[in-house]
Amino acid sequence: MKYVEDLVSVVIPTHNRDNLISRAVNSALSQTYKNLEIIVVSDGSEDNTDEIMSEYKQKYTNVKYISYHPGMGGNHARNEGIKAAKGEWVAFLDDDDEWHADKIDRQIHAVKKDSKIGLVCTAINSVDDATGKSSIYTPPAPRDCSIEILRGNCIGSTTTVMIKHDVLDKCGMFDEDLKAKQDYELWIRACQFTKVACVKKPCVEYHNLVSNGQISWDYKKYADAAEYISKKHKKLRKSKLSTKELKTIKYNDLLSVSRKAMKTENRSICRAYARRALISKIGIKPIVYIIASFFPLKIIRIVIHKMGIR
């Protein structure tokens, strides 16, 4: 299929976020790069999202809206957005996050410098809405991520990425069987087909919204997703990574679940996964998590922030 050259299709999945969707859409509309179509996909929303988006459609000719019931999950919503996208490039924006005005401009500049680049991520400013504290994270993504991505998510979250539509045609869309880490799993496949660029300047405000049932806080779904990805890409990882590297992946997966459990005060789960991580590989972080889990959440957050643990 031939896509519209230089057009960027912005895909925004949403579900019952009428209190947040306008912020996300406005940040897309405010881009200094203007050759955009904005596709909002409502995944079974039962709030005022339809009414809000109706106003946007009347006011802006480049805003499209897809709404369906019942909800099929975020991965399905993103895939519906990709199917409707006409642009040469597809950029993803979660409904609870927002872009800086120059995000797409900087990404387009990066791909114009190198025709082999088919995926561009950016640094983010990660905001803890509960404490007001923020920290900048810059993905370490090398130009060739085909092996590095197997070790861990060196690209970052969905809402930073702009990817060539042709690359998605080759590697496939989001895996709808995954309940978490769907971005990472897609990047594993995409990086086998394309080179990567990273904008080192923060271009995204990433909001940690535990009160909104944000998926990244659900430790159980995260644990299940890590196991699913491990099985799905077992052959690929074994063909390119050492036994030591495979053990490190297991260690990091267990530690990530422990961290998420700690942030939601699931103390026993935090300790259980930290102990499992410590058994698989000796490290300081599992010990810190085990000790921190006995203290109030306020103290835990200070420890997390001071150590730069994401």
N, C-alpha and C positions, 0 to 999 in steps of 0.2 A: 504494500500500500504506500502511496506517495503522500507524505505529510507536508504541511505548509512550512516552507523554509523560514527560519528565524522566529517563527511563532512559538511562544512558550505557553503550554496548557497547564494551568494551576489547578490541581485536584485537591479539594478540601472535603474530606469525609466528616459527617457530623451526626450526633445522636443525642437529642434532648439537651442541647447546649444553647438554648435561645439567649442565655445570659452572656455567652462568650462569642458566638459565631460572628457578630458584627465586628468585633476587634480583629479577628483573623481576616475576614473579607476586606476590611478597610486597609489592612496592612498590605494586602495584595494589590488593591486598587491604587495605593499610594506609591507603587514602585516607580522609580525614575525610568526604568525600561518599560515602554508602553505597549509593545507588541505582544499582548497577553490575551488569553481567554481564561476566564475563571469559572471553574466547574465545581459547584457545591453539590455534594451527594448526601441526601438525608436518609440515613439508614433506620427507617421505622420510627422517626421522631413523633412524639405525641404532645409536644409543647407548641410554642408559637413560631417555630422555625419556618413553617410554610408562609406565614404572614410576613415575616421579616424578609425572607428571600423574594417574595412577590414584589416588594418595594424596590429591592435592588434590581430585579429584572426590568422593571418599568423605567428605572433611572439610567441603567448602564446596559448598552447593547452587547458588551463583551462578557456579561455575566449569564451563565447557564445554570439551571437548577434541575436536579433529578431527585425525585422523592418516591419512595416505595414502602409498602408494608407487606408482611412483617419485616422486622430488622433481620439482616443476615450477617451482621458483624462488620467490623472495620475493614478487614481485608477485602470482603465482597464489595464494599462501598468504594474503596480505592480502585478496584478492578473495573467497576462500572464507570468510574471517572476516566480511567485509561482508555476504555473502549470508545468513549464519547469524544476523546481528545483528538484534535486535528493538527496539533502542533508538532514540529520537528523535535521539540523538547517537552518533557513532562516534569513539572516540579510539584512536590508534595508539601502541603501545609496542614498540620493538625488543627482542629478547631479551637484548642485551648492554648495555642502558641501564636506568635506574631513575628513578622519579618521586619528587618530594618529596610528603609526605603531603597537602599542601593544593592540589596542582595542579588537580584537577578542580573542587574547590570554588571556586577563583579563576576558572576558566574559566566555570563556571555563573553566577557572580556577574556576569561581563562580559556574557553574553548576556541576562541578565534585565534589564539596563539598556537594551538596545537590541534590539528585535525584528527588525531588519534584519540583524543579525549572524548569519552562518551558518558562520563559521570562526573559531576562536580559536587563536592560537599563543602561545608563552611564551618568555621568555629562558631560556638554558641555562647550565649550568656545564660547560664542555668540559674533560675530564680526559685528559691524555696519560699513559697507564698506564706507558709506558716511562720517563718522567722524574718522574712524580708531580706535574708542574706543571699548573695549571688556569687557565682564563680564562673570564670571563663574556661571553657574546654576547647582545645584545638585538636581535631583528629590527626593522628600521625600518618594518615594515608599516603603511602608512596605512590609514584606514578604507576607502577605495576603492582597491583594489590592481589594478584591471583593466588599467591601463597600466603601472604600476610593476613588476608581476610579469613583464612582457615583457622588461624590461631586465635582470632578474636575480632570484635567489631572495630576496625581501625578507621571506619568511615563515619559512624555516628548515627543519629536518629533520622527518621524519615523526613522530618520537616526541614532539614537542611539540604536535602538532595535535589538536584536537577539532573535528569537522565535522558539520554537520547531515546526517542521512541523506537528507533530501529533496534536498539540494544534490548529493549523489553520484548520485541518481537522474537528475538533470538533466544533469550534466557527464560521467558515466561513472566507472568505477572505474580502478584502476591499469593502465597500458599494459603488457601482459605481454611485449611485444617489446623493452622497455627493460631493460638489464642494470645501469644506474646512473642516478642523477638522476631516478628514478621519482616521487619526492615533488614535486620542482620542476615536472615536466611536468603532474602532476595539479593542482597549485595554479594553473598557468596557466589551465586549463580552469575550475576552480572559481571563480576570481576574476571570471570573466565573468558569474557568476550571483548572487554574494552579496557583502555587505560583510564586513570583517574587523576583528577586535579583537586586541590583543596585550597579554598580561600581562607587565609590565615586570620583574617579579621572577623570578629563576631558579627554575624548577619542575622541571627535569630535570638529572640527572647523565648527560652524554653521554660515553661511554668510547671513546677511540681505541685500538683493539686490533689493532695490526698483526700480532701473532703468531697471531691467530685468523682470518686471511684475510679481514678486514673489507673489504667491497666498496668503501668510500670510499678505500681505499689502492690500488686497482687503476687505474693511470693509463690503461691501454688501453681498458678498459670505459668509463671516464669520458670519454675523447676521442670514442669511438664514440657515446656517449649525447648529447654536446653537438651532434654533427653530425646525429643523428637528430632531436633536438628542433628544431634550426634548420630542417630541411626540413619537419617536420610543421607548424610554426607560422609558416612563412615568410610566408604571406599575411596572417595576423593581425598579425604584427610590422610588415610593410611598410605596412599600412593605418593604423597608429597611431604609428609611430616615425619619426624623421628618419634620413637617411643617416648622419649623424654618430653617432647612437645605435646604429645597426646595426653600425657599425665598432667601437664600444666593446664591444658584446656579444661580437664575435669576439675582440677583445683579451683580455677577461676569461676567455673559455673557454680560450684558449691558455695563459694565465697559470695558470689553475687546474690544468691538466694538468701544467704545469711544476712547480708546487708539490707535487703528489702524487708525481710522479716523484722529486723531491728528497727527500721524506720517506722513500722506500724506497731511497734511494741509487742510483737509476738516473740517474747523473750525465749521461751523454750525451743521454738523453731530456730531462732537465731543461733542458739547454742548448739543445737543438734547438727545444723549444716556447717557451722564453724568447726566443730569437732571432726566431722567427716572430711572437711577440707584439710585439716591439720594432719589427719591420718594419711591422706593421699600425698601430702607434701608439707614439709616443715616450713613455716613462714610466720612473720610477725603479725600480719593482719588477722588471722583466725584467733590468735591469742587476745588481741585487742578487742575483737568482737565479743568473745566469751566474757571478758572482764567487764566491758562496757554494758553488756546486757543486764548486769545486776544494778545498774544505776538509773536514775530518772531520765526520761527522754530528753530533757533540756541538756543534760550533761552529755548524753550520747551524740546529740546534734553538734555540740561544740567539738567533740572528738572527731567526728566525721569531717567537719569543716576544717579543723586544724591539720588533719592528715591529708586533706585533699582527696578524700575517698568519694567516688561517684557511684 
